[in-house]
Amino acid sequence: MTTTLNTTFRMTALAAALLAAYGSAFAQSNVDPDIARLISPSADDYVSAGVGNWSNNRAFQGQYDGMPDDGSYFLFDSQIHRRNDATGTWFKLDAHSLGLDTRDVRLGLERQGDMGGYLEYNQIPRKYPWTINTNLLGIGQTNMTIQGAPPTVERHLSTKRDRSSVGFYKNLDSLLPGLKFKADYRHEEKTGEINYGLGSQALFLVNPIDSTIQLLDAHLEYSKDKLQLRGGYYGTWYDTNNGILFGTRAGAPLGGTTQNPNPTPLSQPLNNQSWEVYLDGGYSFTPTTRATFKAKYGKATMDETLPSYSLTGINAPFVGMTSKLDGKVDTTLLQASLSSRPTPKLFVTASLRYYDMDDETPLLGVIGNNATGAVTVHNTPQSIKTTSGKLEAAYSLPQGFKVIGTIAGKDQDRSAPQFQNEIYVPYRTHLEEWDYGVQLRRGLSETINGSLGYIYSTRDGNSYTPTEGPESDTISPWHIADRNRDRWRLKLDWTPTDAFTLSGVVEDASDTYPHSSSRPYGMKKGTANLYSLDATYQINSDWQVVAFYAFDEQEAKRHFQSFTSPGILDANMKDKNDTLGVSLKGKVAAKWQVGGDVLWTKSRSSYNESFSGAGARYTTTAGVTATELPNIKTELTRFRLWTDYAVQKNASLRLDVIYEDWKTNDWSYSFANGSPFLFGSATGQQVDGTFFTQPSPQQSTFVGLRYKYMLD
């Protein structure tokens, strides 16, 4: 096989050289036809059309691929890449899944070395996998009415993104050799509905989505000799047509109370915009020493009039609140790196990064007493300043060894809320993190390569800012708590023959969170493990088998106080995942190709809570006694068989058969006894009654037939 590869490489390199020297006409008339096809710009052009059918609904697996329901689907894909050799002009058309909701099309036209552009359209659906049984009125509108139980209507929610993009570039060598202008613009409209809630009570609402996102990136690129530069402008705009929602409880007094207004207004994300200017590039001082840099400054603003500012009565805004937030965040980034090989055996890289997010939003009283004007809640502008750096060196040792050492550090300053009585989570204004790593690599033999790496990380900071309550001050929030981390990684690659390769990876990480007697609660320990194995075997020139297996596990141990029943709770939460795949493909005759795939995945989540205290661990509410959280197991098995028949030299017919079995015991939206959770029951109200269901197992079979025609 090595001889074949070497010969093929030499022939391909020779053909490419001849083509570059004498043009495509020489290649077409003098080069081997198979090689001529490979170097043709339209060698892989095709049109593919067909139809497929799923026998049953597959709401979970089909929520992203555009085929969630049973029934037939039209399958169409195409690729057309053509080049005018006389002018060097390319025409490119790529179309995928045109018969599905996940369709995308890209049209490109460019003249090599001069100018070009593209138009692109993508449709991105997301169908919510749960079936919602509800009597909610006004779904899809901003005014909804929550009615009485029992629900009589099934709802299936979904969203869709329609994304259109356009791009253009032009070489400006006539102005300055090495100069190029490039611009990309994207317009995205998102519509649909997602599940929502009333907020003040456990009542069900639907959030109607109707928003637009726009992105623009325009810049100049310059490249000549040792210097490369890029500088430009990047802007974003977000607009929504639904600034506020209203949920009305049928049968309840209109107006309601301050705590439970009826209708209840729910503000949505406000319109906002941002821009930044940037400059980055690199310079090669010598063939072995290069420097790169990046600098940018940006501003994000949110100055829309608050949609709730005009409300009256119980929902009237606080008298001290302004009509606009006048949100403003300035960002500054400075980054530089240097890489060098001072000796043939030593390679060194160093980088330094400074990032400043300065929140200049005015401090405002957003909630308070309208009679006295006293403020009870302010907004919380937050500024974060981070300086980080990294130094890495690699040195080649005798006998094929290479050692790599790394030191990385991060220093972060964070602004804290100004009012202690409004802080509900302990907070730190300064954090420091350090990573120390070492890795050893070696070719153990002609057929085995391996590497072993270790990283030790620490994180600590200054004292915590006191909160409004003594209970909160006994907790160390895991994302800013002191932490020590150990990470190991072992990798082996084995290639005993040209036909067989085997790769294995073992990773292990362990976190510990130091605690004090005054702050005993929070995360205690975390671990993560990964084991994977990949193998490829070329049985002969016609048959190949590929297999892989991966297992990963994450574990988090938490120690905290129970407030429903006085006592201590310890939780040992685990997530385990297994993934196994096998693929076989080959030829059974000159015109027949066949193949098959097997994919199996299983994930398990467990909570493993233990309780120590004087009271009862599980309380009874509304006649239902709580129980320990049960484990969740989700499993997917998929089989696929396919065959491809060459109808003629440039056309084929393909048959796919897929069987899919997905099942879960996910108890989300369930009571402790396993029955569906009824919205409104937690507050004792006689309205709503909405409940969610998800069929399990979801088993379905797909049969698809495609005709593919090669255009070259």
N, C-alpha and C positions, 0 to 999 in steps of 0.2 A: 504493500500500500504506500510506503514511503517513496518508492521509485515512481509510482503513478502520480503521487502528489507533486514530486519534484519536476517530473516531465510536464505535467499540466501547467505548473507555474511558469516554466521556461517558455512553453508554447504561448501562454496567455500574455506574458511580458513581451515576447517577440511580436505577437499580433498587434498589441497596443502600440509598440514603437513604429511598426510599419504603417499603421493607421494614422498616427500623428504625422509621419513624414510624407505620406503619399495620398492621404485622404481616403474617404469611405469607398470610392470606386475601386481602388486597388484591393481593399479588404474584401469587397463583395466578389471580385473576379479571381483573386489569387489565394485567399485564405480559406482554410478548411471551413465548410459550411456551418458546422456546429460552433466553431469559434467565432465566425462572422455573426452568428445569431446572438451570441453572448455579448458582443461589443456593440450591437445595434441599439440605438436609443429607444426603440419600440419593441425590444425583444419580449417584454412581459405584458404587452398590451392585450386586453381581453374585454369581453362583455359576458356577464354571467347572469342568467335569469332562471327562476324556478319558483316552486311553491312548497310550503311546509305546513304541517298541521300538528298541533298539540292536542292530545286527547282529553286533558282535564286542565282546570285552572291551576296555576302555579304562582300564587300571589307573592310569595317571598322571593323565590329565585328569579321571577320575572320582573321585579320592581325596577330594574335598571336596564334590562336588555330589550325592552320594547315588546315582549311577548308574554304578558302575565295571564292572559285568558285562554281558554280552550278555543279551538277553531283554526282556520287557515290563515296563512300569512304569505304575502308576495315577497319573494327574495330577489333582489337585483343589486349587482355590483359591477363596476367598470373601472378600467384604467386605460387612458390613452395618452401616451407621451410621444410627441412627434417633433422632429428637428429638421429645419430647412438648412441643409449643409452649406448652401451658397451664402446665406445671410447670417448663419449661426443663431437663428431664432428658434426658441423652444415653445411648444404649445403643450400644456399639461392639464388633463382632466382626471380627477379622482373622485369617484362616487361610491359610497358604501351604504348598505342597508336602506336603500331608497323606498322599499316597501314597508318599512317599520317606523315607529316613532323615534328611533335613534338615528335617523338618517343624517348624513353629512356629505357635502359636495364642495370641492375646491377646484377652481379654474385659475390657471396661471399662464402668463405669457411673458417671455423675457428674451432679450437679445444679449447673448453672452458677452460679458465685458463692457456692457453699455447701460442697459436699463431693463426693468421688469416690474411686474405687479401681479396681484392675485385678488380673487374674490372667493370668499368662503362662507358657507352656511352650515351650522350645526343645530340639531334639535336634541335637547337633553331632557328626557322625561324622568319623573320619579313618582311611582305609584305606591301609596301607603299600603303595606301588606295586611293591615287589620281591617276587618269588617266592623263598621260602626252602626249600631242600632240606636236610633234617636228620633225624637219628635221635634228637634230644634227647627224653628222657622227662620227663614232668611239666610240660609247657607249660600255663600257667595256674595253676600251684601255686607255692608258695614253696620246695619241695624238688625239684631237677631233677638228672637223671643224664645225663652226657655219654657217649655210646656210640661204638662204633667205626665206621669208614667201610667201604663207601660209604653215603651216606644214601639212604633209600628212601621218604621221606614228604615231600610238598609242604605247606608252611604259608603261610598268608596272614594277617598280623597286622593288627589294627585296634584303635582305641579309640573310645569313645562317651561324650559328655557329655550327661547328662539334667539340664537346667537349669529350675528352677521359680522364678518370681518373683511377689511380691505387693506391692502398693503402696496407700497410702491418704493422702488429704489432707483437711483440714477447716479452713474459715475460722473464725477465732475473733473476729470483729468484735464479738460481744456482750461479750467480755472487754476487748478493746482494738482499736479500728478499725485495720485494716491488718495484723492479725496472722493468720498461717496456720501450721498444723502439717502436716508431711509426713513419711512414713516409707516406706522401701523395704527389702524383705528378699529375698535370693536364696539358694537352696539348689541346689548342683550336685554331682552324683555322676558320677565318671569311672571307667569300667571298661574292660577290654580288656588287650591285651598290646603291648609295644614291644620291639624288638630290643635286646639287652644283651650284656655280655661278662663273662668270669670275673674280669678285672682283673689277676690275677697272671700269666696266660698268654693267648695268642691263641686262646681257646676260646669257643664260642658259647653264650649263655644267652638266655632271654626274661624280661623284667620284667613280672610280672603287676600291673596297675594296679587298685586298688580304694580310691579315696579320696573324701573329701567336703570341699567348700569351702562355707562360709557367710559371707554379707556382710549387714551391717545398717547402714543410714543413717537416722537419725531427727533431725529438726531443726525449728526454728521460723524462720519468715520474717516480717519486718516491713517494711512499705513505707508511707511517708506523706510527701507533699510532696517535699522534697529528700533525704530519708534512706532508705536501704535497708540492712537488716541480715539476716544469716542466721547462726544458731549451732546447733551440734548435736553428735551423737556418731556415730562411724563405727567399726565393729568387724568383725574377720575371724577365722575359725576354720578351721584345716586339720587333718584327721584322716585317717589311712591305716590300713587293716587289715593291711597287709604291712610290718612294721617291719624285717624282715631276710629275706634270701634265702640259700639254700645251693646250691652247685654241687658235685656229686660226680663224679669222674673214674672211670668204670668200668674195672676191671682194675688201677688204681693202688693202692698200699698205703693203707689207711685211716689217718688221722692225718697222713700226709705229713710235711712239714718246716715249720719256721717260715716259710720263704720261700714254700713251696707247700703249704699245708695241704690236706687232703682229708678231708671236704668243706671248701670255702672259703666263709666267711660274707661276705655283702655287705650292709652297712647301707643303709637307705633314708632319705629325708627324714623327719625326726621331726615329730610333731604339734606345732603351734605356734598361737599366737593373738596378736592385736594389737588395740589400741584407740587412738582419738584423739578429742580434743575440739577444736572449731574455731569460729572466729567470723570472718566476713568481711562486707564491705559497701561502701557508697559514699555520698558526700555531694556534692551540687551546690551549691557556694557561690554561683555565678552561672550564668546560662544558658551561659556560655562557659568555666567553670572547674569541674572535678570532681575529687574525690579518691576513691581506692579503697584498701582495706587487706585483709589476710588474716593471721590468726594461728592457729596450731594447736600442740598438744602431744600426743605419742603415745608409746606404749610397746608393744614387741613382745617376747614371751617364748617360751622353749622349755625347759620344765622336765620333760619326760617322762623316765622311767627309760630308760637306753640299752638297746636290745634285745640287744646283745652282751655286756652286763655279766655275765650268768649263764653264759656259755660256759666250758668247762673245757678242760684239756689244752693242745695247741698254740695253740688259739684263745682261751685265757683272756686277759682284759684285763690291761693293765699294772697292777701292784700299786699304783702311785701314783695311778691314775685313780679318780675318784669315780663313783658310779652315775648321776649326772645332770650334764648340761652346765650347767644353770642359766643358759641364754643370756638376755640382756636387752639391748635396744637402745632408747634414748630418743631421740626426734626432736623438734626445735623448729623452727618456721618462723615468720618474721616478714617481712611484705612490705607495701610501700606504693607507691602511684603517684599522680601528679598530672598532669592534662592541662589545658591552658588555651589560649585564643585571645585574647591581649592586644590584638591589632589584627586587622582584617579580613584582612590578608595573612600573618600569622604564627601558626603553631600549634606548641605546645611540649608534649612529654610527658617525664616523668622518673619513674624507678622505682628502688627499692632493695629487695634481697632478702637475708635472712640465713637459712641453713639449717644446723642442727647435728645430726649423727647421732652420738650418744654411745654407743659400745659398752661396756657395763658387764659383759659376760660375764667370769667369773673366768678368770685365766690358769691353765691346767691342763697337766700332763704327760700326754699321751695315748699315747705310745709310749716304751718304754724297756726296760731289762734287769731282768727280774723277780728275778734272783738278787742283783744289787747295788743295785737301786732307782734306778739312774742314768737320767735322762731324756734321750732323744735327739730327741724331737719334741714341741713344744707346740702348742696351738691358737693362732690368731692373731686375737684381737679387734682390730677396726679402727674407729677413729673418724675422721670427716671433717667438717670445718667449712668452709662456703663462704659468702662474701659477694660479691654481684654487684650491678651497677647498670647503668642505661642512660639516656642522654639523647638525645632526638631532637627536631629542629626542622625544620619545613617552612615555606618562604617563597615567596609568589607573586610572580613577577617580571613585568616588562612582556612584551607580545607572547605571552601564554599560557604562559610558562615557569613551572615550579615546581621549586625545589631543596630537597632533603631531606638533612640531615646527621645522622649517628648516631655516638655514642661509647658503647661498652659494655665493661665490665671485669669480671673474675672473679678473686677471690683465694681460694685453697684451701689449708687445712692438713690433712695426713693423718698419722695415727699410723703408726709403723713397727714391725715385729716386734722384740722385745727381744733376740733371740738371733741374732747374725750367722751362726753356723754352720748356721742353719736357713733362711737366705734364699737362694733359688736364682735370683731375678730382681732386677736392679738396681731400686732404689726411691728415690722422692723424697718428702719430707715436706712440700714447699711448691711450689705451682704458681701462676703468674700468666698470665692471658690477657687480651688487649685486642683489640677490634674497632673500626676506624675506617671509616665508610662514607659515601658521597655518592651521591645519585641525582638525575637530571635528567629531568623529565617535560615533555611539551609536546604540545598538539594541533597537529600539523604542518599540517593543513588541515581542512576540514569533514568529510573522509572518512578521514583518517589520524591516529592517535594513537600516540605512542611514548614509551619511557622507556629510560634508560641508567643502570645502577648499578654501583658499584665498592666493594668492601670489602677492606680490608687487615687481616689478623689476625696476632698474634704470641702465642707461648706459650713460656715458659721457667720455670725454677725453680732451687732450690738444688742443691747437689752430691748425687750419688747415694750411697745407703747401700751400703757394701761387702757383697758376697755371700760365700758359703762357698767359691767357686772363682774362680780368676783368669780363666778363660774367660768366665764370665758378666759380669765387670766390663768387658769390652771391647764390650758391646752396649748400645745405647740403645733401650729398649722404646718402640715407636712411640706408645703411648697416653699416655705422659708425657714424651716426648722434646721437646727444643726444636724449634719448628716455626714457619715463616713461610708465610702463605697469602694468595694473591691470588684474588679472585672477581669476575667480570664477569657482567652480565646485561643483555641487550638484548631489548626486546619491542616489536613493532609490530602494530597493529590497523588493518585497512583495510576500509572499507565503501563501495565505489564506488556501490552502489545499495542500495535497500531489500531486494533479493532476494539479495544476495551479500555475505558477510563472509569475511575471511581474517585469521588470527592467526598470528604467528610468534614463537618464543622461541629465543634463543641464550644458553647459559650456559657459562662456562669457569672452572674452578678449578684452581689449581696450588699444591702444597705442596712446600716444601724443608725438609730436616732437617739443620741444621748438625752437623758431627762434628769430633772432635779426633783427634790421632794416638794418644792413649791409649785412645780409645773409637771405633774406626773402623767398627764393624759395626752393622747395623740398617737401618731404612728410610732411603733416600736422597732419594727424590722420589715424589710422587704427583700425578696429574692426573685431572680429571673434566670431561667435555664433554657437553652436551645440545643437540640441535637438534630442534625440533618445528614442525609446520605443521598448522593446522586450517582447514578450509574448509566453508562451508555455502552451498548454492545452492537457492533456491526457484524452481524452473523455471516453475511457474505455481501457481494455487490448489490444484491436485490433486497435484503432484509435487514431491518434495524429494530432494536428494542431499547427503550428508555424507561428508567424507573427512578422514583425518588420517594423518600420518607422524611418527615420532619415532625418533631415533637417539641413543643414549647410550654413552659409553665411559669406563671407569675403568682407570687404569694405576698400578701400584705398582712402584718399583724398589728392590730389596733387595740389600745387600752383606753377606755373612756368610762364616763359616769352615766348611769341611767337616771333619767329624771322622772319617767313614768312610775317606776318602782325604785326607791332609793337602793342603790347598790352599785356594783362595778361590773362592766361588760368587757369581755375580751373576745375579739373576733379574729379568726385566722382565715382570711378570705383567699381563695385560690381560683385561678383560671388555668385550665389545661386544654391543649389543642393537639390533635393528631391529624396529619394529612399524609395520604398515601396515593401515589399515582403510578400507573404503568401504561405504556403506549407501545404498540407493535404495528409496523407497517412494512409493506413489501410488494413484490410483483409475483403473480401466480401465472401470468402469461404475458406475451408481448404487449397486448392491449389492456390487460387487467391489472389494476393496483387495488390492494385491500389494506385495511387497517382497523385497529380497535383501540379504545382507551378505557381505562377504569380510573375513576377518581372517588376517593372516600375521605371524608373529613368528619371529625367529631370534636365538639367543644363542650367542656363541663365547667360550671361555675358553682362554687360552694362557699358558704358563709361561716359555718362552724362557730357559732356564738356560744359563749359560756357566761353564766351569771352567778355572782356571789353577793348576797345581801339579805336583809331581814324580811323584805316584802316579797310578794309574788312576782315572778319574772314576767308573766304574761297577764295582761289585764283584759277585762271584758267590756266591750263597747257596743251598744245597740244590739245586745243579745249575741254578739260574735266574740269568741275568745281568741285572742291572738296566739299564734304558734311560732316556733322557730322557722326561719326562712328556709324553705327546702332548696335542694340543689336544682340547677337548671342544666339540662342536657339537650344539645342540638346536634343532629346528625344528617349528613348528606351522602348519598350514594348515587353515582352517575355512571352508566355504561353507554358507550358509543361504538357503533360499527359503521364502517363506510366502505364503499367500493367505487372505483373510478374506471370507466370504460372509454377507451379512445375510439370514438366513432370514426374519426379520420385523423390525419396528421395534426391538424390544428383545431380540433374540436373534441370535447369529451362530455360524458354524461356521468353525473355523480349522484349516488344514493346515500343518504345519512339516516340512521336509525338511532335514537337516543332514548334511554329509559332513565328517569330521574325520580328519586325517592328522598324527600326532605321531611324531617319530623322533629318536633320539639315538645318539651313540657314547660315552656316558658310561662310563668305565673303572673306576668305583668297584667295589670288591670284585673286582678282576682282578689277575692276575699281569702281569709285564712282557711276556710273550708273548701276552697277550690272553685266556688261559684263565681260568676263574673261580678266584678265590682260595679255597683250602681252609683252613678254620679248623683250627688245630692243626699245620699244616705248618711254620709259622715256628719252632716249638719242637721240631720233629723227633718229635713224638709220633704214635703210631698210633691215637689216638682222635679223635673228632669227624668231620672231613671235610665239615662243613657248607659249602654254597656258595650264593650269591645269583645270581639271573638276572632279567633284565628284557627282555621281548620288544620288539624295535624293527624295523620301524615298528609302531605301533598305529593301524590304520585301521578306522574304523567309520562306519556310516550310521544315522541316526536318522530315523524317520518317526513323527510324532505327530498325532493328531486330537483337537480340543477343541470342546466345545459351551459357549458362554458366554451366560448369561441375565441381563439387566439387571433388577434388582428394583424400580426406582423406578416 
